[in-house]
Amino acid sequence: MSQAILEISGLTRRFGALRAVDGVDLRIEDGAITGLIGPNGAGKSTLFGVIAGEYVPSQGEIHFAERRISGLTPDRIFRAGLARTFQIPRPFPQMTVLENVMLVPLAQSGERFWNNWFRASAVRAEEGRLRDRAMEVLGFTALAAKAADLAGVLSGGQQKLLELARVMMVDPRLILLDEPAAGVNPSLLESLIDKIVALNARGVGFLIVEHNMDMVMAICRTVVVMAQGASSAKARPKPCRTISASSTPISAMSQGHSRRERQDPHREPSVRRLCARAPHRP
């Protein structure tokens, strides 16, 4: 059995009488891409919030890289190497794409008031290194041409790529992605999936909440199902599958291809194979 990067035991989060997360046990293998699926209201995003420190758990424990992180603040969890993105991207809209990425690293020397006067050369040197690193990351995420644009004018798909670029600035070991395919057009979705697979090949793990079942089945090593706040099942998808760039809802998960494709096998849907790139392992 592979070493776990994230281990959750008996995790519960209550909001009054409501148990949004109810006794979840979860083990995420180091360097794996794991899918987390379930209907709306199942508690998936709340689980992400508890893991990332947005909510304090009512009960249970979370261990990341063999360190207990349950109850820690988000910045301390972020420093430990666990990062998250959001279902609705949250860039600083009046800052440029480059500035959004450069501000991510913590404890920058320019954040200290007096350093800008008494250590100005050190601040400039650090900003130069951060700018180079940010442009490298933007190049990887195909956003280098947008570096000088305001983040608020990016499309939804480009903002999802910007979210990924921002977390890459700290070289995380595990990234929590909350519905990365939502609202993304097919061409940008393909680019986003390519970046996830490429980062995973570098050793970065992912826990992905997603309703696009084609995407989940193509790139996830393990899939966990949540319902009514609890993790109810865990399985390994088949190692190869043809996927559509359009979203397949969870309600249609057991139906395979869409009804339209079954009725007209000669139509040309937006279909591509990720099998050659998908990080499936035995």
Buried (B, 14 or more C-beta within 10 A) or exposed (E): EEEBBBBBBEBBBBEEEEBBBBBBEBBBBBBBBBBBBBBEEBBBBBBBBBBBBBBEBBBBBBBBBEEEBBEBEBEEBBEBBBBBBBBEBBBEEEBBBBBBBBBBBEEBBBEEEEBEEEBEEEBEEBBEEBBEBBBBBBEBBBBBEBBEBBBEEBEEBBBBBBBBBBBBBBEBBBBBBBBBBBBBEBEBBBBBBBBBBEBBEEEBBBBBBBBBBBBBBBBBBBBBBBBEBBBEEEEEBEEEBBBBBBBBEBEEBEEEBBEEBEEEEEEEBEBBEBBEBBBBEE
